[in-house]
Amino acid sequence: MPPGGATRESELMTAIDPTLAIPSGSAKPKEVFADAPTDVDEAVRQDPSAFRILTGDRPTGPLHIGHLFGTLENRVRLQQLGVELLLVIPDYQTITDRDSPASLPEDVEGLVADYLAVGIDPACAVIFTHSHVPELNQLMLPFLSLVTVAELARNPTVKEEIAASKGTATSGLMLTYPVHQAADILFCRANLVPVGKDQLPHIELARTIARRFNDHYSPGQPFFPQPQPLLSAAPLLLGLDGRKMGKSRGNSIPIAADPDQTAQLIRAAKTDRHRHISYDPQHRPEISNLLDIAALCQQRPAADIAEEIGDHGAATLKTIVTDTLNQRMAPIRARRAELIKDRSHLRTVLHHGNERARTIASATLTAVHQHMHTQYLG
């Protein structure tokens, strides 16, 4: 415990940084669970001030419609409900599996433009980058002491990277990638993290680190909340080639794509040999994926759209998807086009977000040092 062991956690954090105080009436972070999304939404609506969300995207390429429907729209919804939102652009993580590209500054600015274009409000949300918040990265050292090499090697992301390396060396940064993600979450003591199912192991490791830190250094008065995952209700969109949609796979529709590019990409989308259009994700994944895109744009059931198309075939389906997606994306693309012209504004947003994130991270790091009894020189 820090000096004056009877000091409560909320009092300690208020003394360091008033913005980190636990909301009144919420001394214990709300317990929310991935298998009960309805309960999570209800809890957020009842008391949005009790939640702090950390999420983000790696700056490894343009965001696409999978991000829009899968996470970005949900972030905007949660922000509008009054939840505190922090968005990390983990530029340091780009070197876990690739060289730091010369395009990194433009990639980061492009992400900020995407965020603002879809409706993220920088006056409320904290948008920041790894490289400008050194206090966050300093949490890696104590956190690494709380996990084993075997636990890191079992992480699915790390295992996939080791398998993909085909015998070449795996960097220490890749091995510790899950701990860096835990630092992203815990530096601001977030208690809710929107993720896809493939990211659940990362949340579990962050929970493990939080629990072990509390057991080791703050028994009886937990310092870190154990963050809970929030799964998106939107269907997971496949790429236009039927594989997982990805920025580096060339099978996605970027948010920044213009109408003609969108039409060209959808015309090339994989379908099947059956003319009659039906919604059957298990047996007709490519057709169903296109129907999902149209359904998300029109905000109505995919099966209804399939029934209307019937025997008119895949060409009609692709035309409907193109038209509805271009209509849905038009205002976002217009805002983004204006934003990307003013790079100084995008950098100002980052500057303010980095300052805010540093304030939070510095307070957390100070408290961590106090709990670990390593701040003995004053």
Secondary structure, 3 states (H helix, E strand, C coil): CCCCCCCCHHHHHHHHCHHHCCCCCCCCCCCCCCCCHHHHHHHHHHCHHHCEEEEECCCCCCCEHHHHHHHHHHHHHHHHHCCEEEEEECHHHHHCCCCCCCCHHHHHHHHHHHHHHHCCCCCCCEEEEHHHCHHHHHCHHHHHCCCCHHHHHCCHHHHHHHHHHCCCCCCHHHHCHHHHHHHHHHCCCCCEEEECHHHHHHHHHHHHHHHHHHHHHCCCCCCCCCCEEEECCCCCCECCCCCECCCCCCCCCECCCCHHHHHHHHHCCCCCCCCCCCCCCCCCHHHHHHHHHHHHHHCCCHHHHHHHHHHHHHHHHHHHHHHHHHHHHHHHHHHHHHHHHCHHHHHHHHHHHHHHHHHHHHHHHHHHHHHCCCCCCC
